[in-house]
Amino acid sequence: MRAIRMHAFGGPEVLVEERVPLPTPELGQLVIEVAYCGICRHDLLTRAGAFPAISLPLTLGHQVSGRVVEVGPEVEGFAVGDRVMTMIYTGCGACPSCQAGNDALCVRTRPQFLGEDRDGGYAQFVAVEARVTVPLPDAVSLPEAAIATCTLGTAYHAIATRGALQAGETVAITGASGGVGVHAVRIARMLGATVVGIVSSEEKARPVEEAGADHVLVSPTRTFARELRGRLGRQVDLVADVVGAPTLRESLHAVRPGGRIVVVGNVEGKEVSIPPAYLILKEVALLGTKSCTTGEMTALLDAVASGELTAEVTDVVLLSDARGVHEDMEAGRGSGRSVLAVAGG
């Protein structure tokens, strides 16, 4: 089969198209013909060597939608031809976290990241465990499903589950024009919150406004806390920090005493120092988030199917253009979320 592989860490040029053997399903696995595979900044970090313990060569891609083409031993509930999508993490399958559909927090082994610890979806076929595969409602398209876990799922788990956002509260979202950020705006609006989207340039403001943000702050220097308080007359209840290290200290200034900050991403993969006094004196809760559960994903797909939520794909490109997408993302061109069309449909 065709696959986009990397044999070394580096720039987009390390992504090369190759012919590799077809996967075969092991116990409890399915083989999925990849229809679409989402691309996000985590892929860029992986490719660049931010996680050097990864074994090479590797096929990237942790956001897969497609159709089941082979069912492995001891798999129930799936049949050839089923339309499905994959979760990002695979744990042991037996611990309490995995049994609850939260493989990302497996307590018995380090969860495997699709497209990082095992070959992913920049390929024609991929093998995954059936229990981390989610059936698609008829009304959810395959391109939408290819970004749902990493956008809607990540945003919902961060804002609703970890951040405990309530109707009537105010949430600020950094990096609001990106794939996770735009979907976080939509989810926060669905939950009945007042939403402030924070972006780094004027051209990134429009998609955030269109997603339903009540306020959009443009802050090229990423020093937004004072302007936010001036516009609202108060600090916010929750900050969903999608950017990470470049904005985290400012997020601590933007949240009210007793408020919450959920770190959703870290786009540059860098470290940041945080004075403990920020947390102590304001009793601020600093929370991490990793990935949604299968139960959350199923509910979100139902919301997309009913029209309550939208999973917005901004660009569809051919599998052979994966390198070009990486180049555009590194250069800051475009916003939102792109998918690779493999089998399509």
C-alpha positions as CSV (number, residue, x, y, z in Angstrom):
1,M,0.0,0.0,0.0
2,R,1.0,3.7,-0.3
3,A,2.1,5.5,2.8
4,I,3.8,8.8,3.7
5,R,6.7,7.8,5.9
6,M,9.5,9.4,7.8
7,H,12.9,7.8,8.4
8,A,14.5,10.7,10.3
9,F,13.3,13.8,12.3
10,G,13.5,17.1,10.6
11,G,11.6,19.5,8.3
12,P,8.7,18.6,5.9
13,E,11.3,17.2,3.5
14,V,11.6,14.0,5.6
15,L,8.1,13.0,4.6
16,V,8.4,10.6,1.7
17,E,5.9,8.4,-0.1
18,E,6.7,4.6,-0.1
19,R,5.1,1.3,-0.7
20,V,4.8,-0.7,2.5
21,P,3.1,-4.1,3.4
22,L,-0.6,-4.1,4.2
23,P,-1.4,-4.4,7.9
24,T,-3.1,-7.5,9.2
25,P,-5.4,-7.5,12.2
26,E,-4.2,-9.0,15.5
27,L,-6.4,-10.2,18.3
28,G,-9.1,-7.6,19.0
29,Q,-8.2,-5.4,16.0
30,L,-9.8,-4.1,12.8
31,V,-8.2,-3.0,9.6
32,I,-9.6,0.2,8.3
33,E,-9.3,1.6,4.8
34,V,-8.4,5.2,5.4
35,A,-10.9,7.6,3.8
36,Y,-9.5,10.7,5.4
37,C,-6.8,11.6,7.9
38,G,-6.6,14.8,9.8
39,I,-3.4,16.8,10.2
40,C,-2.6,18.9,13.2
41,R,0.4,20.6,14.8
42,H,1.1,17.6,16.9
43,D,2.1,15.9,13.7
44,L,4.6,18.7,13.0
45,L,6.1,18.3,16.5
46,T,6.4,14.6,16.0
47,R,8.1,15.0,12.6
48,A,10.5,17.6,14.0
49,G,11.7,15.4,16.8
50,A,10.0,16.9,19.8
51,F,9.4,13.3,21.0
52,P,12.8,11.7,20.3
53,A,11.9,8.3,22.0
54,I,9.7,7.5,19.0
55,S,10.9,4.6,16.9
56,L,11.6,5.3,13.2
57,P,10.6,4.8,10.4
58,L,7.0,5.9,11.1
59,T,3.8,6.7,9.4
60,L,2.2,9.8,11.0
61,G,-1.6,10.4,11.4
62,H,-3.7,10.1,14.5
63,Q,-7.1,11.2,13.2
64,V,-8.6,8.6,10.9
65,S,-11.9,8.0,9.4
66,G,-12.8,5.2,6.9
67,R,-14.4,1.8,6.4
68,V,-13.7,-1.5,8.1
69,V,-12.2,-3.9,5.5
70,E,-11.1,-6.8,7.9
71,V,-12.2,-7.9,11.3
72,G,-9.7,-9.6,13.5
73,P,-10.2,-12.5,16.1
74,E,-12.5,-11.9,19.0
75,V,-14.0,-8.7,17.7
76,E,-17.7,-8.1,18.2
77,G,-20.0,-5.3,17.1
78,F,-18.2,-4.4,13.8
79,A,-18.6,-5.7,10.3
80,V,-16.8,-5.2,7.0
81,G,-18.1,-2.0,5.4
82,D,-18.9,-0.1,8.7
83,R,-18.1,3.6,8.6
84,V,-15.8,4.4,11.6
85,M,-13.4,6.8,13.1
86,T,-10.5,6.1,15.5
87,M,-9.6,7.5,18.9
88,I,-6.0,8.7,19.4
89,Y,-4.8,6.5,22.3
90,T,-4.7,2.8,22.9
91,G,-4.1,1.6,26.5
92,C,-4.0,-1.9,28.1
93,G,-7.8,-2.4,27.7
94,A,-8.2,-3.9,31.2
95,C,-7.5,-1.2,33.8
96,P,-10.3,1.0,35.2
97,S,-9.5,3.9,32.9
98,C,-9.5,1.8,29.8
99,Q,-12.7,0.0,30.8
100,A,-14.3,3.5,31.2
101,G,-13.3,4.4,27.6
102,N,-10.4,6.6,28.7
103,D,-7.4,4.8,27.2
104,A,-5.5,8.1,27.3
105,L,-5.2,7.7,31.1
106,C,-4.3,4.0,31.2
107,V,-2.7,3.1,34.5
108,R,-1.0,-0.1,33.5
109,T,1.0,0.9,30.5
110,R,2.0,4.0,28.6
111,P,-0.9,4.5,26.1
112,Q,0.2,4.2,22.5
113,F,-0.4,7.3,20.3
114,L,-1.6,6.5,16.8
115,G,0.8,7.8,14.3
116,E,3.5,8.1,16.9
117,D,3.9,4.9,18.8
118,R,2.5,2.9,16.0
119,D,1.9,3.6,12.3
120,G,-1.0,5.9,11.6
121,G,-3.3,7.2,9.0
122,Y,-1.0,8.9,6.4
123,A,-1.6,5.6,4.5
124,Q,-4.2,3.6,2.6
125,F,-4.9,1.2,5.5
126,V,-4.4,1.1,9.3
127,A,-4.8,-1.5,12.0
128,V,-6.4,-0.4,15.3
129,E,-8.1,-2.0,18.3
130,A,-11.8,-2.3,17.9
131,R,-12.5,-0.9,21.3
132,V,-10.9,2.5,20.4
133,T,-12.9,2.6,17.1
134,V,-16.2,4.5,17.1
135,P,-19.0,3.9,14.6
136,L,-20.3,6.9,12.7
137,P,-23.9,8.1,12.5
138,D,-25.1,8.2,9.0
139,A,-25.4,12.0,9.1
140,V,-21.7,12.5,10.0
141,S,-19.4,12.7,6.9
142,L,-16.1,10.9,6.7
143,P,-14.1,14.2,6.4
144,E,-15.9,15.6,9.5
145,A,-15.1,12.4,11.4
146,A,-11.4,12.7,10.5
147,I,-11.0,15.8,12.7
148,A,-13.7,15.1,15.3
149,T,-11.5,13.5,18.0
150,C,-8.7,16.1,17.9
151,T,-10.9,19.1,17.6
152,L,-14.4,18.6,19.1
153,G,-13.2,15.8,21.4
154,T,-10.2,17.6,22.7
155,A,-12.1,20.9,23.2
156,Y,-15.0,19.3,24.9
157,H,-13.0,17.2,27.3
158,A,-10.9,20.3,28.2
159,I,-13.8,22.8,28.6
160,A,-16.7,20.7,29.9
161,T,-15.0,17.8,31.7
162,R,-11.7,19.2,33.0
163,G,-12.7,22.9,33.1
164,A,-16.3,22.3,34.4
165,L,-17.6,25.3,32.4
166,Q,-21.1,26.2,33.5
167,A,-23.8,28.2,31.7
168,G,-23.4,31.9,32.5
169,E,-19.6,31.7,33.0
170,T,-17.0,33.4,30.8
171,V,-14.2,31.5,29.1
172,A,-11.2,32.9,27.2
173,I,-9.7,30.7,24.5
174,T,-6.1,31.3,23.3
175,G,-5.2,30.3,19.8
176,A,-8.9,30.5,19.0
177,S,-8.5,30.6,15.2
178,G,-6.9,27.1,15.0
179,G,-8.7,23.8,14.6
180,V,-9.1,23.1,18.3
181,G,-9.7,26.8,19.2
182,V,-12.6,27.3,16.7
183,H,-14.3,24.2,17.9
184,A,-13.8,25.2,21.5
185,V,-15.6,28.4,20.8
186,R,-18.6,26.4,19.4
187,I,-18.7,24.1,22.3
188,A,-18.5,26.9,24.9
189,R,-21.4,28.6,23.1
190,M,-23.3,25.4,23.2
191,L,-22.8,25.2,26.9
192,G,-24.2,28.7,27.4
193,A,-21.0,30.5,28.2
194,T,-19.8,34.0,27.2
195,V,-16.8,33.4,24.9
196,V,-13.7,35.5,24.4
197,G,-11.5,34.3,21.5
198,I,-7.8,35.4,21.6
199,V,-5.9,35.5,18.3
200,S,-2.5,36.8,17.2
201,S,-3.5,38.8,14.1
202,E,-6.5,40.6,12.5
203,E,-6.8,38.0,9.7
204,K,-7.4,35.3,12.3
205,A,-10.3,37.1,13.9
206,R,-13.0,36.4,11.3
207,P,-13.2,32.6,11.8
208,V,-13.5,33.1,15.5
209,E,-16.3,35.6,15.1
210,E,-18.1,33.3,12.7
211,A,-17.8,30.4,15.2
212,G,-19.8,32.6,17.6
213,A,-17.4,34.2,20.0
214,D,-18.9,37.1,21.9
215,H,-15.6,39.0,21.9
216,V,-12.4,38.6,19.9
217,L,-9.1,40.1,21.1
218,V,-6.2,40.5,18.7
219,S,-2.9,40.4,20.6
220,P,0.2,40.0,18.4
221,T,2.4,40.2,21.5
222,R,0.3,37.7,23.4
223,T,-0.2,40.2,26.3
224,F,-4.0,40.1,26.5
225,A,-4.9,40.0,30.1
226,R,-5.2,43.8,30.7
227,E,-7.2,44.4,27.5
228,L,-9.5,41.5,28.3
229,R,-10.2,42.9,31.8
230,G,-10.7,46.4,30.3
231,R,-13.2,45.1,27.8
232,L,-15.2,42.8,30.1
233,G,-14.7,44.8,33.3
234,R,-13.7,41.6,35.0
235,Q,-11.4,38.5,34.7
236,V,-12.7,35.3,33.3
237,D,-13.8,32.1,35.1
238,L,-11.9,29.8,32.8
239,V,-9.1,30.0,30.3
240,A,-8.7,27.2,27.7
241,D,-5.0,27.7,26.8
242,V,-4.6,26.1,23.4
243,V,-1.2,27.8,22.7
244,G,0.6,26.7,25.9
245,A,4.0,28.1,26.8
246,P,3.8,31.4,24.9
247,T,0.5,32.4,26.6
248,L,0.3,30.4,29.9
249,R,1.7,33.1,32.2
250,E,-0.7,35.7,30.6
251,S,-3.6,33.2,31.1
252,L,-2.8,33.2,34.8
253,H,-3.2,37.0,34.9
254,A,-6.5,36.7,32.9
255,V,-8.4,34.3,35.2
256,R,-10.3,35.4,38.3
257,P,-9.4,34.4,41.9
258,G,-10.7,30.8,42.3
259,G,-10.8,30.3,38.5
260,R,-9.5,27.6,36.3
261,I,-6.9,27.3,33.6
262,V,-6.9,24.2,31.4
263,V,-3.8,23.6,29.3
264,V,-5.0,22.1,26.0
265,G,-1.9,22.3,23.9
266,N,1.7,23.5,23.6
267,V,2.2,24.5,20.0
268,E,5.9,25.2,20.2
269,G,6.7,22.3,22.5
270,K,8.7,24.6,24.9
271,E,8.9,24.9,28.7
272,V,7.5,27.8,30.7
273,S,8.2,28.9,34.3
274,I,5.2,29.6,36.6
275,P,5.7,31.3,40.0
276,P,3.8,29.3,42.6
277,A,2.5,32.5,44.1
278,Y,0.2,32.9,41.0
279,L,-1.6,29.7,42.0
280,I,-1.4,30.2,45.8
281,L,-2.6,33.8,46.2
282,K,-5.5,33.5,43.7
283,E,-6.3,29.8,44.4
284,V,-6.2,29.2,40.7
285,A,-6.6,25.6,39.5
286,L,-4.1,24.7,36.8
287,L,-5.3,21.7,34.9
288,G,-4.1,19.5,32.1
289,T,-6.1,17.7,29.5
290,K,-5.1,14.9,27.1
291,S,-7.9,13.4,25.0
292,C,-11.6,12.7,25.2
293,T,-13.2,9.4,26.1
294,T,-15.1,7.1,23.7
295,G,-18.3,8.0,25.5
296,E,-17.7,11.8,25.0
297,M,-16.8,11.2,21.4
298,T,-20.0,9.2,20.7
299,A,-22.1,12.0,22.3
300,L,-20.3,14.6,20.2
301,L,-20.9,12.7,17.0
302,D,-24.6,12.6,17.8
303,A,-24.5,16.4,18.3
304,V,-22.8,16.8,14.9
305,A,-25.4,14.5,13.3
306,S,-28.3,16.5,14.8
307,G,-26.8,19.8,13.7
308,E,-26.1,21.1,17.2
309,L,-22.4,21.1,16.5
310,T,-20.3,21.5,13.4
311,A,-17.0,19.8,12.7
312,E,-15.4,22.2,10.2
313,V,-12.9,20.9,7.7
314,T,-11.1,23.9,6.1
315,D,-9.0,22.1,3.4
316,V,-9.1,18.7,1.8
317,V,-5.8,17.7,0.0
318,L,-4.4,14.5,-1.5
319,L,-2.3,12.1,0.5
320,S,0.6,13.0,-1.7
321,D,0.4,16.6,-0.7
322,A,1.1,15.9,3.0
323,R,4.5,17.5,2.8
324,G,2.9,20.7,1.4
325,V,0.4,20.9,4.3
326,H,3.2,20.7,6.8
327,E,5.1,23.4,4.9
328,D,2.1,25.7,5.0
329,M,1.4,25.1,8.7
330,E,5.0,25.8,9.6
331,A,4.9,29.1,7.6
332,G,1.7,30.2,9.4
333,R,-0.4,29.9,6.3
334,G,-4.1,29.0,6.7
335,S,-6.1,28.3,9.8
336,G,-8.6,25.7,10.9
337,R,-8.1,22.0,10.1
338,S,-6.9,20.2,7.0
339,V,-7.5,16.5,6.1
340,L,-5.7,14.2,3.7
341,A,-8.0,12.5,1.2
342,V,-6.9,8.9,0.9
343,A,-9.7,6.7,-0.3
344,G,-12.2,9.6,0.0
345,G,-15.9,9.0,0.1
